[in-house]
Amino acid sequence: MIFHYFKTLPSTQSYLEELAPDEPSLVSTLIQTEGKGRGKNVWIQQPSGICFSFSFHYSKNIPWSLITGIILCQFLKKYFHQDFFLKWPNDLLTSEGIKIGGILITKKQSLLIIGIGLNTNPGIVINASAEKLSFVFPQLFVKFFLQQNFQKALAFFDSFCYHIDKIVNIDDTEGTFKSITQEGYAVLEHKGTSITISTGSLWIKKS
């Protein structure tokens, strides 16, 4: 894994998109000024946030944002002893439902680029300087990530899903969130009918 580190960078995701490396690569920055989010959204980095992207070639088309989120939750639990949860399709939440991270996926033929943005203190509580976090955390996570069985990771989604069995809205569709398919599609239940949704923005209905 080739590691690129910058004090400041417009976007780690854009950097790898333009570089399109043949070798597995990781880029991290202390300060990101033009972070990307899903769709047309942007990612606003907090002062102690962690922003990085990594890439490798992988031909199979699997739900990478969910798989990455699951592995990230497992990593934070194992090494930092903190519980975090997922909001379909690509957000990381605290146990109170506060968003503290997001995952961005870019595919360029067989090149997969995974971008992660995380907020810390508040968010993930880590006793380290922002500079040390931006340098060390991405390397530890990517090493852990690449050791996992991607196909089997998806089976753990329900245990990390913040809104399992809760009433949600995905765009204009309302229902009880039941699970996901092997493709990563959301499965809702509404009045006894199962509804499968491939993409969209999810809101949890307030009780």
C-alpha positions in Angstrom: 0.0 0.0 0.0 1.5 3.3 -1.1 0.8 6.1 1.5 0.5 9.7 0.5 0.2 12.3 3.4 -0.5 16.0 3.1 -0.8 18.8 5.6 -3.7 20.2 3.5 -5.5 18.9 0.4 -8.7 19.9 -1.4 -10.1 16.4 -1.4 -8.5 13.0 -0.8 -11.1 11.4 -3.0 -10.4 13.7 -5.9 -6.7 13.1 -5.5 -7.0 9.4 -6.0 -9.6 9.9 -8.8 -7.1 12.0 -10.7 -4.1 9.8 -9.8 -5.9 6.5 -10.7 -3.1 4.4 -9.3 -2.4 0.8 -10.3 -1.0 -0.1 -6.9 -3.1 -0.1 -3.8 -2.9 3.5 -2.4 -3.9 5.5 0.6 -4.1 9.3 0.9 -4.7 11.2 4.1 -4.6 14.9 5.0 -4.7 16.9 8.2 -6.9 19.6 6.6 -9.3 18.9 3.8 -10.8 22.1 2.2 -13.2 20.7 -0.4 -14.4 17.4 0.9 -16.9 15.4 -1.1 -20.1 13.8 0.1 -22.7 11.5 -1.5 -24.3 13.0 -4.6 -23.9 16.8 -4.6 -23.3 16.9 -0.9 -20.1 18.2 0.7 -18.2 16.9 3.8 -17.4 19.7 6.2 -14.3 18.6 8.2 -14.3 19.4 11.9 -11.1 20.8 13.4 -10.2 17.4 14.9 -11.7 15.3 12.0 -10.1 12.5 10.1 -10.3 12.5 6.3 -8.7 9.8 4.1 -9.3 7.8 0.9 -7.8 4.5 -0.3 -8.0 2.6 -3.5 -7.4 -0.9 -4.9 -8.6 -2.9 -7.8 -11.5 -5.3 -7.2 -13.7 -6.6 -10.0 -16.8 -7.8 -8.1 -19.6 -5.4 -7.7 -20.7 -5.5 -4.0 -22.3 -2.9 -1.7 -19.0 -1.2 -0.7 -20.4 1.6 1.4 -22.3 -0.8 3.7 -19.4 -3.2 3.9 -17.0 -0.4 4.7 -19.3 0.9 7.3 -19.6 -2.5 9.0 -15.9 -3.0 9.0 -15.4 0.5 10.4 -17.8 -0.2 13.3 -15.9 -3.5 14.0 -12.6 -1.7 13.9 -13.8 1.1 16.3 -15.2 -1.5 18.7 -12.1 -3.7 18.7 -9.4 -1.0 19.0 -11.2 2.0 20.6 -13.9 0.1 22.6 -16.7 2.4 21.3 -20.0 1.5 19.8 -21.2 3.2 16.6 -24.0 2.4 14.2 -24.9 2.7 10.6 -27.6 4.6 8.8 -28.3 3.2 5.3 -26.6 3.7 3.0 -23.4 5.4 4.1 -23.5 7.3 7.4 -21.9 6.5 10.8 -23.9 7.5 13.9 -23.4 7.6 17.6 -25.8 5.6 19.9 -27.8 8.9 20.2 -28.3 9.0 16.5 -25.9 11.9 15.8 -24.0 11.7 12.5 -20.2 11.7 13.0 -19.0 10.1 9.8 -19.7 9.2 6.2 -18.4 7.0 3.4 -18.0 7.8 -0.2 -17.5 5.2 -3.0 -16.1 5.9 -6.4 -15.7 3.2 -9.1 -13.5 3.7 -12.2 -13.7 0.4 -14.1 -12.0 -2.1 -11.7 -10.5 0.7 -9.5 -12.4 1.1 -6.3 -11.8 4.3 -4.3 -13.2 4.5 -0.7 -13.4 7.8 1.1 -14.0 8.2 4.8 -14.7 11.3 6.9 -14.9 11.1 10.6 -15.4 13.6 13.4 -13.6 13.2 16.7 -13.9 14.7 20.2 -17.0 15.0 20.0 -17.6 11.9 18.0 -15.0 9.2 18.2 -13.1 9.8 21.5 -9.4 9.4 20.9 -6.7 10.8 23.1 -4.3 12.0 20.4 -3.4 15.1 18.4 -5.2 15.8 15.2 -1.9 15.5 13.3 -1.2 12.1 14.8 -4.7 10.9 14.1 -4.6 12.0 10.5 -1.4 10.1 10.0 -1.8 6.9 12.0 -5.6 6.2 12.1 -6.0 5.7 8.3 -3.1 3.3 8.1 -4.4 1.2 11.0 -7.9 1.1 9.5 -6.9 0.2 6.0 -4.6 -2.6 7.2 -7.6 -4.0 9.2 -10.0 -3.5 6.3 -7.9 -5.4 3.8 -7.7 -8.4 6.2 -11.5 -8.9 6.3 -13.7 -11.2 4.3 -15.8 -8.7 2.3 -18.5 -11.2 1.3 -19.1 -12.3 4.8 -19.1 -8.8 6.4 -22.5 -8.0 5.0 -24.1 -10.5 7.4 -23.3 -8.2 10.3 -25.3 -5.2 9.0 -28.4 -5.8 11.1 -26.4 -5.7 14.3 -24.9 -2.3 13.5 -28.0 -0.8 11.8 -29.3 2.1 13.9 -32.8 2.0 12.5 -33.5 -1.7 12.3 -37.3 -2.3 12.9 -37.9 1.5 13.0 -40.2 3.4 10.8 -38.2 5.3 8.1 -38.7 7.3 5.0 -36.5 6.7 2.0 -37.3 9.7 -0.3 -41.1 9.4 -0.7 -41.5 5.8 0.6 -42.3 5.1 4.2 -42.1 1.7 6.0 -40.4 -0.3 8.7 -36.8 -0.9 7.9 -36.3 -4.7 8.1 -32.9 -5.5 6.5 -30.9 -5.3 3.3 -30.5 -7.6 0.3 -27.2 -9.1 -0.8 -27.0 -6.2 -3.2 -27.2 -3.7 -0.3 -30.8 -2.6 -1.2 -33.0 -1.5 1.7 -35.9 -3.8 2.6 -39.0 -2.0 4.1 -42.3 -3.4 5.2 -45.5 -1.4 4.8 -48.9 -2.8 5.6 -47.7 -6.3 5.1 -46.0 -5.6 1.8 -42.2 -5.9 1.4 -40.6 -3.0 -0.5 -37.0 -3.1 -1.9 -35.3 0.2 -2.6 -31.9 0.4 -4.3 -30.9 4.0 -3.5 -32.2 7.1 -1.8 -31.9 9.3 1.3 -33.2 7.9 4.5 -34.8 9.7 7.4 -35.9 8.1 10.6 -39.4 9.0 11.6 -39.7 10.6 15.0 -41.8 8.6 17.4 
